[in-house]
């Protein structure tokens, strides 16, 4: 059973789409369930000015993608890196145990987009820590 917040983010996802001139793009997938998520970020003054997603997957995958974009938008890079899969599930008022991997994918996709952004920087700050 999904929470009303999961259903809302699945039925009416926020921040869907691509950012054509994205500063960072992260794509992750789960070969077992077939979910595939891509997160796009636009950074200005070390803040995530815009965050969008494209997801192929189940309702929980779409809901977690939508939620992580809402949680990350406006945050600094360091604040966004601290968002965990449990934070995403908590914001959605819970996920069934068998769907927790979806929130993990969303957090991983955001971190992958930040890693990509950092790789593009002149000083090559390096990859984000996995949590």
Buried (B, 14 or more C-beta within 10 A) or exposed (E): EBBEBBBBBBEEBBBBEEBEEBBBBBBBBBEEBEBBBBBBBBBEEEBBEBBBBBBEBBBBBBBBBBBBBBBBBEBEBEBBBEBEBBBBBEBBEBBEEEBBBBBBBBBBBBBBBBBBBBEBEEEEBEEBEEE
